[in-house]
Structures are given as structure tokens and as C-alpha cells.
């Protein structure tokens, strides 16, 4: 059994990171690109990092998704196919990650984090302003299932940046406003987080005390972030967000490949 202890200062810094990540995740997605590098830097093994991050992230993602739902920016019935597909994908991805070696994950995660951060920095999002859902067609259902399976699988396998991929792919696949886009992205992020979390718990890869503590701070950050997104959008935080992520991921790449 893996035992892990943190000094109070590191614990406090992780909670601060969680607060910021919750805010960012609710606005632009990708809060895990802060929390995962922070947990790895604090000394958690990769499997434990991913599981603990899922627990913390579930607090933030449910807060954001409920906020969007209450503001009529997410319709669960309309996106039912996405929900089911995302859940299946997350389960399969999490089962796969349990069979990957710690050394492989140490080398894989920083590269994923850097790639997603760069994509988020230069990606373009929808300029649509009307809050109308796409027309229901067979093509829409196929898009929902392919998107849900692939992004749910990625979230279960790695996690960091999934929210950003949801936001970007929504803009590509569906003609709808950025707020409806964010509502779908945050809600699907919660689905994959929750399914993946249950699987990680069953596999014994979760530090409950740390995950719950960070989760409470993520929840506060997500509540503030969701309300800020509805009011202001995400243009102000993207450059700062990606700068911080690239610095953290660069440190992890150096440690994984050059030490």
C-alpha cells in the first residue's frame, strides 16, 4: 500500500492550485492541466495522481455543470447520446491506464499536457451568439457518440485538457453559442470524471483526504468561474492559464527525460 504525506505548505499550495484550476476549468476547460502537474510535482505516483485528481475534479465539474443547467445552458435529454458514450469511453480508458507502467505514464503525461496547452492557446472557438441547440438529425447522433467515446476514453486514460478538447470540438461539430458549448463541455467533463473516479476507487488509486480537500477548493473556484464565464467569457485567462501550464509541464518533462 502506498503511503503519502505532505507538509502543510505543500498541502496549502495544492489547495490554491485547485481553487485556480476550478475557476479555469469552469470558464475554458483544462483545469486538470494545473492540478495533475501540481500533484506529480508534489510527489504522488502517476496512477495515484490521476485517481486523486478525478476525485477533486468531480467536485468542480459537478458545480460548474449544475450552474450551467440552472441557467438553461445544458439540456441532458438533448445530449443523452453524448452522456452515455462519454461514460462508456471513460470506463474503457480508465481500465486501460491501470495496465500502463509508472515509467510510461511519467513520460506520457507531461507531453500530453504541453500539447493540449499549446492547442488551447492557439485554438479558435465559436463566435455564434444565439442560444439555439443544433437540429436533431442522424448525423448529430453519430457526432455525439464518436465525440463522447473518444473524449471520454481520453479523460479516463489521461485526463488533463479534456475540457479544452470538448470546448474546441464542440465549436467544430455544432453551431451553437460559446455558453451552450461550455455548458455541454463542463457537463460531459463531470460524466467522464465521475465514471473514471468510480473505476479508480475500485482499483485503489485514490488519496481520499487530499482529493476531497482539493475538491472543496475546486468547487469554490468552479462556482466563481461558471458565473464569470456566463458574464465575461474566457479571453482574459487563456494566456495566463497556458503560460502557467507550459512552465509546469516543462518542469515535468525535464524531470522525466533528463534526470
VMD Tcl script that draws the C-alpha trace (Angstrom):
set ca {
  {0.00 0.00 0.00}
  {1.34 3.42 -0.97}
  {1.64 5.89 1.91}
  {1.87 9.58 1.15}
  {2.37 12.54 3.49}
  {2.53 16.26 2.70}
  {3.90 19.16 4.68}
  {1.33 21.90 5.45}
  {2.84 24.39 2.97}
  {2.67 21.95 0.05}
  {-0.87 20.98 1.04}
  {-1.86 24.66 1.07}
  {-0.27 25.26 -2.34}
  {-2.16 22.30 -3.80}
  {-5.41 23.75 -2.46}
  {-4.58 27.13 -4.01}
  {-3.86 25.42 -7.33}
  {-7.20 23.62 -7.02}
  {-9.05 26.91 -6.48}
  {-7.47 28.43 -9.58}
  {-7.99 25.24 -11.59}
  {-11.68 25.12 -10.66}
  {-12.13 28.67 -11.91}
  {-10.25 27.99 -15.16}
  {-11.99 24.67 -15.77}
  {-15.43 26.25 -15.48}
  {-14.53 29.00 -17.93}
  {-12.27 27.44 -20.56}
  {-11.74 23.82 -19.55}
  {-8.42 22.17 -18.81}
  {-8.14 22.74 -15.06}
  {-6.53 19.31 -14.82}
  {-3.57 20.73 -16.71}
  {-2.80 22.59 -13.49}
  {-3.77 20.02 -10.86}
  {-2.12 16.98 -12.47}
  {1.33 18.61 -12.83}
  {0.97 20.01 -9.30}
  {0.20 16.58 -7.83}
  {3.05 14.96 -9.76}
  {5.42 17.69 -8.61}
  {4.28 17.12 -5.01}
  {5.43 13.50 -5.31}
  {2.32 11.39 -5.99}
  {2.85 8.39 -8.33}
  {1.10 8.78 -11.72}
  {-1.75 6.31 -11.08}
  {-2.47 7.89 -7.66}
  {-2.22 11.36 -9.23}
  {-4.81 10.55 -11.88}
  {-7.21 8.93 -9.40}
  {-6.89 11.69 -6.79}
  {-7.29 14.33 -9.49}
  {-10.52 12.66 -10.63}
  {-11.92 12.89 -7.11}
  {-11.02 16.57 -6.81}
  {-12.16 17.37 -10.35}
  {-15.58 15.80 -9.78}
  {-16.32 18.45 -7.14}
  {-15.54 21.25 -9.57}
  {-17.17 19.75 -12.65}
  {-20.48 19.00 -10.92}
  {-20.59 22.55 -9.52}
  {-19.98 24.05 -12.96}
  {-22.40 21.68 -14.75}
  {-25.21 22.34 -12.25}
  {-24.68 26.09 -12.66}
  {-24.96 25.83 -16.45}
  {-28.01 23.55 -16.11}
  {-29.78 26.03 -13.83}
  {-29.08 28.79 -16.37}
  {-30.71 26.59 -19.11}
  {-27.37 26.23 -20.88}
  {-27.33 22.41 -20.75}
  {-30.16 20.07 -21.79}
  {-29.49 16.49 -20.53}
  {-32.26 14.98 -22.68}
  {-30.92 16.53 -25.89}
  {-27.36 15.37 -25.14}
  {-28.32 11.89 -23.85}
  {-26.23 10.16 -26.53}
  {-23.18 12.18 -25.53}
  {-23.70 11.28 -21.86}
  {-23.88 7.52 -22.48}
  {-20.99 7.50 -24.97}
  {-18.78 9.58 -22.67}
  {-19.45 7.25 -19.73}
  {-18.53 4.16 -21.78}
  {-15.38 5.81 -23.12}
  {-14.25 6.92 -19.65}
  {-14.68 3.41 -18.25}
  {-12.62 1.85 -21.04}
  {-9.89 4.49 -20.78}
  {-9.53 4.11 -17.01}
  {-9.33 0.32 -17.24}
  {-6.56 0.68 -19.81}
  {-4.50 3.18 -17.78}
  {-4.31 0.71 -14.89}
  {-2.23 -1.58 -17.11}
  {0.28 1.13 -18.13}
  {3.60 1.29 -16.30}
  {4.50 4.18 -13.97}
  {7.59 4.93 -16.09}
  {5.47 5.17 -19.25}
  {2.94 7.48 -17.58}
  {5.73 9.69 -16.21}
  {6.88 10.27 -19.78}
  {3.43 10.45 -21.38}
  {1.58 12.90 -19.12}
  {3.89 15.93 -19.49}
  {3.85 15.59 -23.29}
  {0.03 15.47 -23.31}
  {-0.15 18.50 -21.03}
  {2.18 20.56 -23.23}
  {0.35 19.55 -26.43}
  {-3.09 20.43 -25.05}
  {-1.84 23.72 -23.60}
  {-0.46 24.76 -26.99}
  {-3.68 23.68 -28.71}
  {-5.74 25.67 -26.22}
  {-3.53 28.72 -26.67}
  {-3.90 28.83 -30.46}
  {-7.32 27.19 -30.90}
  {-10.31 29.17 -32.15}
  {-13.77 28.95 -30.64}
  {-17.24 29.61 -31.97}
  {-18.41 33.21 -32.43}
  {-22.09 32.21 -32.53}
  {-24.16 34.23 -30.04}
  {-27.69 32.76 -30.26}
  {-28.54 30.13 -27.65}
  {-30.12 27.58 -30.01}
  {-29.34 23.86 -29.93}
  {-28.34 22.08 -33.16}
  {-31.04 20.39 -35.24}
  {-31.69 16.76 -34.28}
  {-30.51 14.50 -37.09}
  {-28.89 11.08 -37.52}
  {-25.63 12.88 -38.26}
  {-25.90 14.70 -34.93}
  {-26.31 11.40 -33.06}
  {-23.25 9.95 -34.80}
  {-21.24 13.04 -33.86}
  {-22.38 12.73 -30.23}
  {-21.33 9.10 -29.99}
  {-17.97 9.49 -31.72}
  {-17.11 12.60 -29.72}
  {-18.30 11.12 -26.42}
  {-16.47 7.80 -26.85}
  {-13.18 9.39 -27.91}
  {-13.08 12.22 -25.35}
  {-14.44 10.02 -22.56}
  {-11.71 7.49 -23.36}
  {-9.06 10.21 -23.33}
  {-10.31 11.53 -19.99}
  {-10.17 8.06 -18.47}
  {-6.73 7.40 -19.95}
  {-5.02 10.72 -19.20}
  {-7.44 13.49 -18.25}
  {-5.57 16.82 -18.48}
  {-7.03 19.03 -21.19}
  {-10.24 17.06 -21.78}
  {-12.37 20.13 -21.06}
  {-10.38 22.11 -23.61}
  {-10.86 19.36 -26.21}
  {-14.60 19.36 -25.52}
  {-14.83 23.12 -25.96}
  {-12.78 23.07 -29.16}
  {-14.53 20.07 -30.73}
  {-17.97 21.44 -29.83}
  {-17.09 24.58 -31.76}
  {-16.12 22.45 -34.74}
  {-19.03 19.99 -34.66}
  {-22.03 22.05 -33.55}
  {-23.22 25.53 -34.49}
  {-24.15 26.99 -31.12}
  {-23.11 29.75 -28.74}
  {-19.97 29.61 -26.61}
  {-22.12 29.43 -23.46}
  {-24.02 26.37 -24.73}
  {-20.64 24.98 -25.76}
  {-19.28 25.49 -22.23}
  {-22.41 24.01 -20.68}
  {-22.00 20.82 -22.72}
  {-18.23 20.66 -22.16}
  {-18.41 21.07 -18.39}
  {-21.30 18.60 -18.05}
  {-19.58 15.92 -20.13}
  {-16.41 16.55 -18.15}
  {-18.34 15.68 -15.00}
  {-19.69 12.47 -16.56}
  {-16.24 11.20 -17.52}
  {-14.72 12.39 -14.23}
  {-17.33 10.55 -12.18}
  {-17.20 7.27 -14.13}
  {-13.40 7.33 -14.14}
  {-13.35 8.14 -10.41}
  {-15.52 5.13 -9.54}
  {-13.15 2.93 -11.52}
  {-10.04 4.42 -9.89}
  {-11.59 3.88 -6.44}
  {-12.21 0.22 -7.26}
  {-8.58 -0.09 -8.40}
  {-7.28 1.57 -5.20}
  {-5.68 4.61 -6.87}
  {-7.27 7.46 -4.87}
  {-5.95 9.52 -1.93}
  {-9.32 10.44 -0.42}
  {-8.23 13.07 2.11}
  {-6.18 15.05 -0.40}
  {-8.76 14.61 -3.16}
  {-11.66 15.81 -1.01}
  {-9.67 18.77 0.35}
  {-8.66 19.90 -3.15}
  {-12.17 19.14 -4.37}
  {-13.72 21.62 -1.97}
  {-11.41 24.35 -3.25}
  {-12.15 23.29 -6.83}
  {-15.86 23.60 -6.08}
  {-15.48 27.19 -4.91}
  {-13.33 28.04 -7.92}
  {-15.79 26.37 -10.31}
  {-18.74 28.28 -8.86}
  {-16.93 31.58 -9.31}
  {-15.66 30.55 -12.75}
  {-19.03 29.41 -14.12}
  {-20.68 32.67 -13.09}
  {-17.76 34.65 -14.50}
  {-17.94 32.72 -17.79}
  {-21.63 33.50 -18.13}
  {-20.86 37.17 -17.58}
  {-17.44 37.76 -19.17}
  {-16.22 34.78 -21.26}
  {-12.71 33.31 -21.26}
  {-10.47 35.72 -23.19}
  {-8.69 37.20 -20.18}
  {-7.47 33.99 -18.56}
  {-6.29 31.90 -21.55}
  {-2.79 33.44 -21.95}
  {-2.06 33.26 -18.21}
  {-3.51 29.77 -17.97}
  {-1.39 28.38 -20.79}
  {1.77 30.12 -19.59}
  {1.48 28.51 -16.17}
  {0.71 25.10 -17.66}
  {3.66 25.19 -20.08}
  {6.06 26.09 -17.26}
  {4.77 23.26 -15.05}
  {4.79 20.71 -17.86}
  {8.28 21.80 -18.91}
  {9.50 21.05 -15.40}
  {7.90 17.59 -15.54}
  {9.42 16.84 -18.95}
  {12.84 17.82 -17.65}
  {12.41 15.52 -14.63}
  {11.04 12.62 -16.71}
  {13.54 12.71 -19.58}
  {16.72 14.41 -18.36}
  {17.19 13.47 -14.69}
}
mol new
graphics top color blue
foreach p $ca { graphics top sphere $p radius 0.5 }
foreach p [lrange $ca 0 end-1] q [lrange $ca 1 end] { graphics top cylinder $p $q radius 0.2 }
display resetview
